[in-house]
Amino acid sequence: MLTQFTLGNGLRVVAEPLPHFRSLCVGLWVGAGSMYEEPQEGGLSHFIEHMLFKGTQKRTAKQIAEEMDAIGGQLNAFTSKECTCFYAKVTGEKLSVALDVLSDMLLDASFDAGELEKERSVILEEIAMTEDSPEDLAHELLGGAALDGNPLARPILGTQALIASYTREDLLRFEKAHYTPANTVLAVSGSFDPAELRELAEAYLGAWPAQTPPQTPQWGETFVPALVRREKDIEQNHLCFAFPGIPMGHDDNYPLSVLNNLFGGGMSSRLFQRVREESGLAYTVYSLPSSFPGCGLMTLYAGTNEQHAPAVARLIREETQRLLRDGISRDEFTKAQEQLRGGFILAQDSVSSHMSAIGRGQLLLPRILSEEEVLEKISAVTMEDVMRVAQRIFSSPNAAAAVGRNVGALQEETLLWS
C-alpha cells in the first residue's frame, strides 16, 4: 500500500513500506533533464548532478562519501532525458542519515569553483568516452537524427563546446529554475516507519522555500526518417535502425514490450536467431524500445564487420517484413508475454526497483500503477494487440545511423527502407 502526501511547499512524497526487506532505498527525483534544456543549456542538468556530490556548506565531498560508507550505505545519482535522481540504499534504521545527506546535497551544495573545474574536466572525458564507444555513439547519432527538432534529440551530456563554456552562475541559474519543491518527488521503498518518514520529510525538506515550478514543455509525436553516418577506423560497422515508438504512459507500451521480447529482446528472439545463430554474421544484435513524454522510438541494432554489414542490414529488414507479412505464432507470443511477466516479477525483489518505479511514476505519469495492475495489463495483451503495434511501428519509414569504416559506401537503400 502506497503512502502519498504533499509538504506545504509543494514537494510530493510517495512511499511503499516493504517490511519483509531489511533495507530501504530513498530517492529525490527532480524534473531536470536534457528535454527541459534550451539549446544553449545542453548538459547543465548532468553537470549539476555531478556538482551536488562535490560538497555542501557543511560537508566536503569526502565527508559525504565517508558518512555513507560509515553506515554501509550506497549513494549514487543519474541524469536522463526526463529527470535527475539522487538516491541512497541503506539499512532500514538509517533512513534519517540518508535523508540528511541527500537533502543537504540537494538544498545546500556549495558549487565550489575549484571543484567545478575538476568536474568540467571529468564531463569532457565522459563525452570523449562516447566517441570511443561506437555502439553508444551509433545510438546517440540515431536519436539526434530521428528526433530532430525535439529537445529529446540533444545529448544528456551536452557538447564539449557548451561544457567548456559554462560558468558557476550558469549552473546556479539553471538549478534555481528547476530545483524547486513542486518539481521534486521524494520516493522511499523498503523497511521504514511511515510516521517517521513524514516527520523526517518535514524536518529535512519542509523548510525548502516554495516557488513556482518551471513550465513543463509539451511535445507531440516526433520522428524524422533521417540517415546519419560517422566514419571511424574501427573493426566493426555499428548499424542502428529506428522506427516511431510509443509515448511514455501509453497502454500500447505493454504490447510493445511483448513485441520487443519476441523480435529482438533476448537469445530466443527472431533477430538473435536469424542474424547470429543461423547466419553467424554478428555477435550482438537486439531491439530496444524507448518511451519519452510525447513520443518514443523502437531501435534495432547490430554490430558486424564491414564486409557483412549489407547482409546484416538486409536480414534485419527481412525480419521486419516477415513479421508484418506472416504475423506471429501463438507459441512465441505466449513465451514473450511470460518473459515480460517474469521479468517484472523478478524486478520486484529489489527495493531499488520499487523506489525507481514509484518515484519516476509520481514525477512523470498521471498516476502510479500497482503491481497487480501492471500484471493485469501484461496478461490482457493479445496477439492482435502485438500485431497492431507492429504494423504501426514497422510500416513507417525508418531512420538509420551507421558508424565504422567505409560506412559512407553503404547504399542508402540498404539503411533506409521506405
LINNORHU-V256260 format. One record per run of one state. SS is the DSSP state (@ for helix, = for strand, . for the rest). FROM is the first residue (numbers start at 1). TO is the last residue. If there is no record, write none. Layout:
BEGIN
ss from to
SS FROM TO
SS FROM TO
END
This chain:
BEGIN
ss from to
. 1 1
= 2 6
. 7 11
= 12 17
. 18 22
= 23 30
. 31 33
@ 34 36
. 37 38
@ 39 41
. 42 43
@ 44 51
. 52 54
= 55 56
. 57 59
= 60 60
@ 61 70
. 71 73
= 74 79
. 80 83
= 84 91
@ 92 108
= 109 109
. 110 112
@ 113 131
. 132 133
@ 134 146
. 147 150
@ 151 153
. 154 159
@ 160 165
. 166 167
@ 168 178
. 179 180
@ 181 183
= 184 190
. 191 193
@ 194 205
. 206 226
= 227 231
. 232 235
= 236 244
. 245 251
@ 252 263
. 264 269
@ 270 278
. 279 283
= 284 292
. 293 294
= 295 305
@ 306 326
. 327 329
@ 330 347
. 348 350
@ 351 364
. 365 370
@ 371 380
. 381 382
@ 383 394
. 395 398
= 399 404
. 405 406
@ 407 409
. 410 411
@ 412 415
. 416 418
END
